[in-house]
Amino acid sequence: MVFFEMKKFNVLLVLLLYVKFTICDINYNLNLIQKNDFGYNGEAYLNPYPRECFEILEAFAAHASNFTSCSILHARPIRLCEKCVDNYIHFHAKYQELLKTVINGTSCGSLFMAQDRLNTIKQQHDSLLTIWDGGHCNTCFDWGTNGPELKNDTKNFIKKFNNTMECIISNLGPEDDIVCEKCMSTYIDLDEFYKSLSEDSIGVDSVCMDIVDSMNTTRSIWSKTLKCCGLRKSPEIFFLCCTGIISSLPLIFYLAVRFCRPVGGLQVTVLKDSRFKQYFSEN
């Protein structure tokens, strides 16, 4: 009887030890899973990122996405500068905030940038900034303390551009000559004003791309679609014809002298002056 009691006690002891080690093993596995999840979320660092820095990074990503979307939607016709300026301001401001914010002695910029050869955040910022700077968008605005405002030159161009397009649309008909005649002065006024905005009269040096694209589109409509440049070429053609005729007169005269010789039977009589001979004979 005592033997059976001892055997029963040993079995219970073994079961208790098994349950204890099983629970310890489960707790170990749970801790391991939590650690793996912590590493999978991209936060497997001894000191996790400050929450404030990550919130700025999230805001920067959102504004960069908004600016990218805006620039794509306003790619043709180009209205990048006018339509996307607010997105650009928020995007650029958040990037500067990310660089300058310091939490517990740690710069947020140093946490996310210059840590690897991809340097994704800076590359994204620089690529979007290249689009804005490439379009000379800053030249469309006066940058004051209250934010950007369209320059007077930009406002005047937009007004002249709208007047020209309204004139063309309102006078479209079966005969393009009517549009050309009625809108000629409006178009010339727009073209001359555009040339005054830039030293090279093309605008590639400093004029913002919204204006450049609007002018290029108007010129294409005026010359290729409406073929209105033919009216302006008529006086030039007349001038060139007159210049060509006047320039050819010396050649015509030379050919006349060269080939229009006297008829063979005629001789030219040369009068000789005998006064010198008479003078010497008297002396």
C-alpha positions in Angstrom: 0.0 0.0 0.0 2.8 2.4 0.9 4.5 1.5 -2.4 1.4 2.5 -4.4 1.1 5.8 -2.5 4.8 6.6 -3.2 4.3 5.8 -6.9 1.2 8.0 -7.1 3.1 10.8 -5.4 5.9 10.5 -7.9 3.5 10.6 -10.8 1.9 13.8 -9.5 5.3 15.4 -9.0 6.3 14.6 -12.5 3.0 16.1 -13.8 3.5 19.2 -11.8 7.0 19.7 -13.1 5.8 19.1 -16.7 3.1 21.7 -16.3 5.5 24.2 -14.8 8.1 23.8 -17.6 5.3 23.9 -20.2 4.0 27.2 -18.9 7.6 28.6 -18.8 8.1 27.5 -22.4 4.8 29.1 -23.5 5.8 32.4 -21.8 9.2 32.3 -23.5 7.6 31.7 -26.9 5.2 34.6 -26.3 8.0 36.9 -25.4 9.9 35.8 -28.5 6.9 36.4 -30.7 6.5 39.9 -29.3 10.2 40.6 -29.9 9.9 39.4 -33.5 6.9 41.6 -34.0 8.8 44.6 -32.6 11.6 44.0 -35.1 9.2 43.4 -38.0 7.6 46.8 -37.5 10.9 48.5 -38.2 11.6 49.5 -34.6 14.2 46.9 -33.7 16.4 49.5 -32.0 17.7 49.7 -28.5 16.1 53.2 -28.4 12.9 53.5 -30.5 12.3 56.6 -32.5 10.7 59.5 -30.6 7.0 59.6 -31.4 7.2 63.3 -32.2 9.7 62.7 -34.9 7.7 60.0 -36.5 4.6 62.2 -36.5 6.5 64.9 -38.4 7.7 62.2 -40.8 4.2 61.0 -41.4 3.0 64.6 -42.1 5.9 65.1 -44.5 5.0 61.9 -46.4 1.4 63.1 -46.7 2.3 66.6 -48.0 4.9 65.1 -50.4 2.2 62.8 -51.8 -0.2 65.7 -52.2 2.3 67.8 -54.0 3.2 64.9 -56.3 -0.5 64.3 -57.1 -1.1 68.0 -57.8 1.9 68.3 -60.1 0.8 65.3 -62.1 -2.8 66.5 -62.4 -1.7 69.9 -63.6 1.0 68.7 -66.0 -0.9 69.6 -69.2 -1.7 72.4 -69.5 1.0 73.4 -67.1 -0.6 75.1 -64.0 1.9 73.7 -61.5 3.0 77.0 -60.0 -0.4 78.5 -59.5 -2.4 75.4 -58.5 0.2 73.6 -56.4 1.8 76.4 -54.5 0.0 75.5 -51.2 1.1 71.9 -51.5 4.6 73.0 -52.1 4.7 75.3 -49.1 3.4 72.5 -46.7 5.8 69.9 -48.2 8.8 72.2 -47.9 7.9 73.4 -44.4 7.5 69.9 -43.0 10.9 68.9 -44.5 12.5 71.9 -42.7 10.7 71.0 -39.5 12.0 67.5 -39.8 15.6 68.8 -40.1 15.4 71.3 -37.3 13.3 69.5 -34.6 15.4 68.1 -31.7 13.8 65.7 -29.2 15.7 64.8 -26.0 18.9 65.9 -27.6 18.3 63.9 -30.8 17.7 65.5 -34.2 14.8 64.0 -36.1 16.6 64.6 -39.4 19.6 62.6 -38.3 17.3 59.6 -37.4 15.8 59.3 -40.8 18.4 60.7 -43.2 22.0 60.0 -44.1 21.7 56.5 -42.5 22.1 54.5 -45.7 23.1 54.9 -49.3 19.5 55.2 -50.5 18.7 58.2 -48.3 15.1 57.9 -49.5 13.7 60.9 -47.7 16.2 63.4 -49.0 16.1 61.9 -52.5 12.3 62.3 -52.6 12.5 65.9 -51.3 15.2 66.8 -53.9 13.3 65.2 -56.8 10.1 67.1 -56.0 12.1 70.3 -55.5 13.7 69.9 -58.9 10.2 70.0 -60.5 9.3 73.2 -58.7 12.7 74.9 -59.4 12.8 73.7 -62.9 9.6 75.5 -63.6 10.9 78.8 -62.1 7.7 78.8 -60.0 9.1 81.1 -57.4 9.2 83.9 -60.0 5.4 83.8 -60.4 5.0 85.1 -56.8 6.0 87.8 -54.4 7.0 86.0 -51.2 6.0 88.0 -48.2 5.3 87.3 -44.6 1.7 86.6 -45.4 2.6 83.9 -47.9 3.0 84.0 -51.7 1.0 86.4 -53.9 0.9 86.5 -57.6 3.2 89.3 -59.1 1.6 92.1 -61.0 3.3 90.9 -64.1 1.8 87.5 -63.6 -1.7 89.0 -63.1 -1.3 91.2 -66.2 -0.3 88.3 -68.3 -3.1 86.1 -67.1 -5.6 89.0 -67.9 -4.1 89.5 -71.4 -4.0 85.8 -72.0 -7.7 85.4 -71.0 -8.7 88.3 -73.2 -6.9 86.8 -76.2 -8.5 83.3 -75.7 -11.9 84.8 -75.2 -11.6 86.8 -78.4 -10.5 83.7 -80.4 -13.3 81.6 -79.0 -16.0 84.2 -79.5 -15.0 84.8 -83.1 -14.5 81.3 -84.3 -16.3 80.5 -87.5 -16.0 78.9 -90.9 -13.6 81.6 -92.0 -10.4 81.9 -89.9 -9.6 85.3 -91.4 -12.3 86.9 -89.3 -10.7 85.7 -86.1 -7.3 86.9 -87.2 -8.5 90.4 -88.1 -10.6 90.9 -85.0 -8.1 89.4 -82.5 -4.8 90.6 -84.1 -4.4 93.6 -81.8 -5.2 91.5 -78.7 -2.7 88.8 -79.7 0.1 91.3 -80.6 -0.5 93.0 -77.2 -0.1 89.7 -75.4 2.9 88.7 -77.4 4.7 92.0 -76.9 4.0 91.9 -73.1 5.4 88.3 -72.9 8.6 89.4 -74.6 9.0 92.2 -72.1 9.1 89.7 -69.2 12.4 88.1 -70.3 15.6 89.2 -71.7 15.7 86.5 -74.3 12.0 87.0 -75.4 11.6 83.2 -75.0 11.3 83.0 -71.3 13.4 80.0 -70.6 15.8 82.0 -68.3 13.4 83.2 -65.6 9.7 83.3 -66.5 7.6 80.7 -64.6 6.5 77.7 -66.6 2.8 78.5 -66.3 3.3 81.7 -68.3 5.7 80.0 -70.8 3.3 77.2 -71.5 0.3 79.5 -71.9 2.2 81.6 -74.4 3.5 78.6 -76.4 -0.1 77.3 -76.6 -1.4 80.6 -77.8 1.2 80.9 -80.4 0.5 77.4 -81.6 -3.2 78.1 -81.9 -2.5 81.4 -83.6 0.0 80.2 -86.2 -0.7 76.5 -86.8 -4.5 76.2 -86.1 -5.8 79.5 -87.3 -2.9 80.3 -89.6 -3.1 84.0 -88.7 0.6 84.6 -89.3 0.0 84.9 -93.0 -1.7 88.2 -92.5 1.4 89.6 -90.8 3.6 88.2 -93.5 2.0 90.1 -96.4 3.8 93.5 -95.8 7.0 91.6 -95.2 6.6 89.8 -98.5 6.0 93.1 -100.4 9.1 94.6 -98.7 11.2 91.6 -99.6 10.1 91.7 -103.2 11.0 95.4 -103.5 14.3 94.8 -101.9 15.0 92.0 -104.3 14.2 94.1 -107.3 16.3 97.1 -106.2 19.2 94.8 -105.4 19.1 93.2 -108.8 19.3 96.5 -110.7 23.1 96.6 -110.7 23.2 93.1 -112.1 20.7 93.9 -114.8 22.8 97.0 -115.8 26.0 95.0 -115.9 24.4 92.3 -118.1 23.0 95.0 -120.4 26.4 96.6 -120.8 28.1 93.2 -121.3 25.8 91.8 -123.9 24.1 94.8 -125.6 27.1 95.9 -127.8 26.9 98.3 -130.7 25.8 96.9 -134.1 28.8 95.7 -136.2 28.5 98.3 -139.0 28.5 101.3 -136.8 31.6 103.0 -135.5 32.0 105.4 -132.7 33.4 108.7 -133.6 35.8 110.1 -131.0 36.2 113.8 -131.1 39.8 114.9 -130.5 40.6 118.2 -128.9 43.3 120.0 -130.9 43.8 123.0 -128.6 47.0 121.5 -127.1 48.4 121.1 -130.6 47.6 124.7 -131.5 49.2 125.9 -128.3 52.4 124.2 -128.9 52.5 125.4 -132.6 52.1 129.0 -131.6 55.0 128.9 -129.1 
